[in-house]
Each structure stands twice: as structure tokens, then as C-alpha cells.
Amino acid sequence: MENKDQKLIPPPYEPTLRMIAMPKDTNANGNIFGGWLVSLMDMAAGSAAWRRANGPAVTVAIEKMEFHQPVFVGDEVSCYTHIERVGKTSLTIKVESWVRKRFSATNWVKVTQGTFIFVAIDENHKPRLIPAETE
Ligand SMILES: CC(C)(COP(=O)(O)OP(=O)(O)OC[C@H]1O[C@@H](n2cnc3c(N)ncnc32)[C@H](O)[C@@H]1OP(=O)(O)O)[C@@H](O)C(=O)NCCC(=O)NCCS
């Protein structure tokens, strides 16, 4: 079924991870804790990285992290990823988080964006060459 609101997500981005913000994820102000969102984005980027690297990859840097709008308990947070660059052993992955308000089917808001750099690692936790794309 077509969801016209999904068209707000830039086309190269893929839906990667979705989670509901819960009371345990709040900060002292009652809003959702920024660290929780970064963790979610890191997991989404990791999922994209492991898939492209065909095995383990670890976060080496997070760049250009931006928080545009607050997130509240009950919001449905969706992380979209786009592999921007594939290096020798590293991957640069752009992540955007969008929120759907709890009681709305159509109200989508972009809440965060960031660039996550992952390095593929071998069994000794050393950088490993990223294989050529197979698909
Ligand atoms: C990731 C890790 C294995 C890299 O080891 P390293 O010896 O520093 O690696 P190198 O210097 O050979 O760099 C490997 C690649 O990462 C890139 N890179 C390293 N540090 C970077 C940084 N701060 N920003 C952007 N890219 C970086 C390099 O450019 C290189 O890319 P390329 O091979 O595609 O050209 C090592 O730093 C590590 O284990 N870090 C901890 C990772 C971790 O535990 N993350 C979880 C979060 S707590």
C-alpha cells in the first residue's frame, strides 16, 4: 500500500529500524534522551554496515549529528540509512530519523540526522577489506 508520507524520505535512503519511544528512554526534562536516539541510529547504521561489509563492522566516528525536533514518549521512531561511501575498510553511512506521532497516520517529522563511519573488522578486531558488492 502506498504511503504518501514516505515520499518525504529521500529516495536513496532505506528503512532500516523502527522503535517506539518509551518512558524509560526519557531525560530529566521528560523528553526522549538524545543518547537513546543516537544509539538507535548507531544500530541502524550498524545493520547497513554489517550487511554491506558481509560481516562485523564497528563504529569509528559519528559526524554531523543534528537534533531537529524533540521526541516524546509514544512516538514511533524510524531510522533510514544510506551508504554514502565505501572505502577500503570503512563505510560512510548517512542516517535520518523520522517520527510518526502516536495517534496520527500521516504526521511524519524528521527529528535527527547524522553521518556514521564504520570499519569492517576481522576476527582479530583489525580492519578488513570490504568485499565487492555482490548484488
Ligand atoms: C575501528 C578500528 C578497528 C580502526 O582501527 P585503525 O587501526 O585505527 O584503522 P585505520 O587507521 O587503518 O583506518 C581504517 C579505516 O577507518 C577510517 N577511519 C579511522 N578513523 C577514522 C575517523 N576518526 N573518522 C573517519 N574515518 C576513520 C580510515 O580512513 C580507514 O578507512 P579506509 O580503509 O576505508 O581508507 C579501531 O579504531 C577500533 O577498534 N576502534 C574501536 C571501535 C569500537 O569499539 N566501536 C564501538 C563504539 S564504542
The ligand as an ORCA input file, in Angstrom:
! r2SCAN-3c Opt
* xyz 0 1
  C      37.860      0.750     14.120
  C      39.312      0.325     14.376
  C      39.416     -1.187     14.219
  C      40.138      1.018     13.292
  O      41.478      0.642     13.505
  P      42.656      1.606     12.972
  O      43.924      0.854     13.081
  O      42.534      2.916     13.635
  O      42.269      1.729     11.441
  P      42.936      2.565     10.279
  O      43.678      3.750     10.755
  O      43.674      1.544      9.429
  O      41.642      3.063      9.484
  C      40.739      2.150      8.945
  C      39.700      2.924      8.160
  O      38.923      3.725      9.045
  C      38.971      5.091      8.656
  N      38.983      5.883      9.876
  C      39.708      5.636     11.002
  N      39.436      6.573     11.934
  C      38.526      7.403     11.391
  C      37.846      8.558     11.858
  N      38.048      9.044     13.076
  N      36.990      9.160     11.045
  C      36.748      8.693      9.789
  N      37.344      7.581      9.289
  C      38.235      6.955     10.082
  C      40.273      5.237      7.861
  O      40.207      6.335      6.988
  C      40.300      3.904      7.124
  O      39.395      3.935      6.042
  P      39.680      3.165      4.619
  O      40.344      1.845      4.920
  O      38.321      2.947      4.019
  O      40.537      4.056      3.813
  C      39.808      0.770     15.783
  O      39.954      2.178     15.806
  C      38.827      0.345     16.870
  O      38.748     -0.842     17.208
  N      38.065      1.303     17.446
  C      37.028      0.996     18.407
  C      35.729      0.643     17.680
  C      34.598      0.363     18.644
  O      34.750     -0.363     19.603
  N      33.440      0.933     18.341
  C      32.266      0.767     19.118
  C      31.910      2.020     19.791
  S      32.295      2.024     21.483
*
